[in-house]
Amino acid sequence: MHLLPDVWRQDYWLPPGVTWKDMDHLADSDRPQPLDLLIALPLALGFVALRYVFERFFAPSMGRCLGVRNRLQVTAAPSPKLESFYTKRSRQPTQSEIVSLMSLCGKTQRQIETWFRRRRNQDRPCQTKKFGEAAWRFFFYITAFVAGLACLVDRPWFWDRSECWRKYPVQPMERAHYWYYMLELGFYGSLLLRISVDIKRKSAKMFNYGTGWRKTCDTLFVVFAGVFLVTRLVIFPSKIIHTTLVLSMEVFEPFVGYYLFNTLLMVLQALHIFWAGLILRMVYKFLKGKLEKDERSDEESEVEEEEEDKGGEENVDRDGDYCWERSKDTLNSKLSMLTNSCVLNNLTNHRASVADRMRKAQ
């Protein structure tokens, strides 16, 4: 327990020559406190409730305006044995399990694979639900961007980055900035509370769920790619990291907090580079006309949904084609037997006729 006070040692978190006593003249309302983190929990619950209201009452009408319609899904035929395997063992059986299910249920491999695909698609959320989740994030991010810009645009350190370190760390925190951070923390806390039920979808995809909005979705993708590459690969390292890594050294000497937070910013920049690589690959496919899906999303979910879209009728056609192939093979076999029988009969009759003519000639 004696190690706990060491976490708050002033030489860890404050520049050399600055102590915690230097912070005492700031009022409690002018600086954040560790207990302020507790405010994030009721804020997170409030965001969950607000999201429910938005998705329940506002998102459906917006979706109808954008032409969002639920796709017609072909439901899996009732099968107690397959349903028991699906719920208790696995949603995606292996090849050996499919073979055992074939003998257990008296179905073909194709029928069992089709049943499991349709059953998995039944558990996936509908288009309106996906649209509601994407729309909720879209409107929050737009609101947060506008609010953050309004809080920062008239501050001197927004334009002159050296102002960030004037009198650091003895700097009061404005209430607008305090609540901006707390609301952001509450929002991401609400996402953490719903992480097990949320869908992996991006905000710009809300236009992809509507009919007739493909060009709008493509335009938003181009805008998103441009904004991401400029802000994350140019502005972030040249402005933010340069400020914390270089300009800060003009005011104080390095300390533990300096290395810790700059390391975290470097890790974030590495993630930006990784995400930028995925986006550039998508841009290349987009320019080549081969972009069919968002590579950041759940690939298996999208593939199976596309199969089911092609799907209800196409799966029936496949099964029909399969049955027709079997029927055709059976018919060909019977025709072959009939043909062979006719040929043999003709040969037998011909030989009998020749033998009869020879006896008469003798």
N, C-alpha and C positions, 0 to 999 in steps of 0.2 A: 504493500500500500504506500510505502514511502516513495515509490517511483512516480506516483500520480502527480504530485506537485512539480516534479521535474519537467512534465510535459509543458507547463506554462512558464518555463524559465524565460526571462526577458531576452537573453541573448539568442534564443531560438527564433523569436517572432519580431523582435525590434532591432533596428540598426544599432551599430556600436555607438555608445554614448547616450542612448535613449533608454529610459526606464519606465516601468509601469506608473511610477509617481508622476511622471510628466504628463500622463493622460488624465490625472485626477481633476484638473480644472475643467474638463469637458463634462457637461451634464449627461446624465444617463440617457436622455432623449436624443443626444447628439452623437451617440456612438452605439454600435450594435453590442448586444450582450449574448452570452451563450444560451441563456434561457429563451431568447427570442426564437430559437429554432422550434420551440414547442408550438408557436403560432402556426407553423406550417401544417400541422395535423388537422385542426378545424378548417383551415383554408382548403386542404386537399379534399376533405369530405364535402365542403361547400361546392367545389368544382365538380365532384361526382354528381351531386344533386342537380347542379345547373346543367351539366351535360345531359342528364336524363331528360330534363325538361326540353332542352334544345332538340335532342334526337326524337323525342316523343311527339312534340307539337309543331316544331318549325321545319325540321329537316324533311319530313314527308311532303309538305307542300312545295318546298324548294325543289325536291326531286321530281315531282310531277311537272313543274315548270321546265325543267331541263330534259324531260323525256325519259327519266329513269324508270325502267320496268323490270320486274322480277322475271328471270328466265324460267321457261317451262322445263321443269325437271321430270325425268322419267323415274318413278319410284321403284325401288326394288320389290320384287314379288315376295309375298310372305313365305318365310322359310324358317321355322323354329330352330333347326339344327345350325343353319348358317348364322342366324341371329345370335344364338348362344355363343358360337365361336367368335363372332365379331365383338360382342360386348365383354366377354370374359378372357379371351386369349389374345387376339390380334386383329387389327383393322386391315392389315396387309399380309395375308398368308404367304408363306414360302412355297416353292414348287412342290416340295414333299408334302406339305400340309394340304395343298390343292389336290394332290393325288389321293390322299386319304379321304378328303371331303367328297371327291368324285365317287368313290366306292360307298361312302356313308349316305350320300344324298341321291345317288343315281343320276347325277348331272354330268355334262361334259365340262372340259376345262374352260372352254369359252364361256359357257353359261355361268360358271362360278366366278370367273374373273369379271364378267359384266355385272353380276350381282354385287360384288364387293365394291366395284367402282361406283355404281349407282347408290349403294348404301353410304359410302363415304361422302358423296355429294349431297345426300340428304342432311348430313350433319353440318354442312358448311352454311355460313350465313347467306342470306339473300342479297340481291343487289341494293335494295333500299337501305339495309342495315350498313353495308359497306359505305354507301354514299353518306349516311348520317355521320359515321365516324370520321370520314375524310373531311366532311364539311365542318365538323366541330373543330378539328385541328386547324383547318384553313382560316376560319374566322378568328380563332384565338391568336394565331401567329400574326395575322394582319393587325389585330388590335394591339398586340404586344409591341409590334414594330412601330406603329404610329405613336403609342404612349411613350416608348423608350426614346424615340426621336424628339418628342415634345419635351421630355425631361432633360435632354442633353444639349439640344441645339443652341441654347442661349448661355451655355456655360463656357467660361474662357478656356478650360482645359480640353474642351471638345475640338477646338481649333488649334490651340498651342499645347502640344503634348508635354512640353517641359513644365507646364503648370500643374501637371498631375503630382509632381514631387515637391511642390512648394509647401513647406512646413510639415512634410511627411515625417512621422505618422500621426502627428497631432492635428488631425483634420476632422472637423465636424461632418456628420452625415445628414444630408437634408432628408426631410420626411418623405418627399416624393420618391427619392432614390431608395429609401428604406422599404417603402411599400411596393415599389417595382420589383425589387429582389424577392421580397416575401411572397408576392403573388406568383412570380415565376417559380419559386420553390414549391408553393402549394399546387400549382398546375402539374409540375412533373411528379409531385407526390401522388396526385390523383391518377396519373398514368401508371405509376408503380402499383397502385392499389388494383388497377384493372388490367395488369399486364397479362394475366392468365386467360382473359376472355376477349381481349382486343384483337383486331385483325391487323396484319402487317400490310398496311396500305399508306401511300403518301397523299398528301393533301391535294395535289394537282390532279389526282386520279378521279376526283369527283366529277369532272367533265367527261372522263372516259366511260363512266357508267351510263351517261345519257345518250340518246340516239340523236345523230346529227351534229355532234359536238367534237368530231374527230379533229377538225382543223384547229379548233380552240385548244384542245388538249395538246396538239403538236406545237402550237405557238407557245403555250405555257411551258412546255418542256424546253424549247429553245431559250426562252427567257430565263428559266430556272438554271439551265446549264451555264449560260453566260454570267449570271449573277453569282452563282456558286464559285466558278473558276476565278472571277475577279476578286471577290471578297475573301475567299479562303486561301487562295494561292498567291495573291498580290497584297491586298490591304492588310490581312491579318499578320503575316510575317514582317512586312515592311513598316507597319505602324504599331501594332500592339506589341509584338515580341521585341521589336527594336526599342520601344519605349521602356519595357520592363527589364530588358537585358542590358541595354547600352545607356540610355538616358538616365536611368536611375543611378548609375555609378558616378554621375556628375554631382550627386547630392550626398550619398553615403557609401560606405564600404560594404562588400558582400557579407551576408550572414546566412544562417541556416534556412530561414524562410525564403530568402532570395533564391537559393538553389532549388528548394522544394517546389515553389510555385512556377519557376521558369522551366523546370523539368516537366511538370504537368502540362504546361503550354506547348512544350516540344512534342509530347506524346499526342496532344490534340492535333498539332500540325501534321504529324505522321499519319493520323487517321484521315485528315483532310486530303493528303496526297493519295492515300489508298482509295478513298471515295471518288476523288477526281479521276483516277484511272478507270474506275467502273463507268463513270459518266462519259468520259471521252470515248470509251468503247461503244457506249450506247449512241453517242453523237455520230460516230463513224457508221454504225449500222443504220442510223436514221438517214444520213446522207446517201447511203447506198440503197435505201428503200427496203431494208431488211429488218427494221426494228419491229418486233412483234410483241414484246413484253418488257416490263421493267425488271432488269437483272437484280435489283435489290429486293424484290418481293419473293414470296414463297413460290418457288418454281413448280413444285409438285402440285400445289393447289391450283395454279393457273393452268397447268397442262391438263389436269383432269377436268377442270371446268370447260376448257375448250373442247375436249373430247365429248363432254356431255352436251355442249352446245351443238356440236355437229351431229350429235348424239342421240336424242330419243329416236328420231326416225332412222338415223344412220345405223344405230345399233340394231334396230329392228331389221333394217335392210341386210346388215351383216348376218344376223341370225337367219334371215330368210334366204340369203345367198348360200349360207352353210347348209341349210335344209335342202335347198334346191340342188346343191352339188351332190349331197348324199342321194337324193331322189334320182338325179341324173345318172349317177354311177350305178344305182340299182337298175334303172331302166336300160342303160347300156348293157349291163350284164345280162338282163333277161333277153334283150334283142339279140345279143351275141349267141346266147344259148338257142334261141329260136332259129336264128340264121344257120347255125351249125346243124341243128336238127333238120332244117329244110334241105340243106346241102347233102346231108347223109341220106335222107329219103330219096332225093333225086338220083344220087349215085346208085343207091340200091335198086331203084326202079329201072334205071338205065341198064344196069348189069343184068337184071332179070329179063328185060326186053331183048337184049343181045343174045342171051342164052336161049331164049325161046325161038328166035329167028334161026339160030344155028341148028336146033333140033329139027325144025321144019325143013331146012335145007337138006339135012341128011336123009 
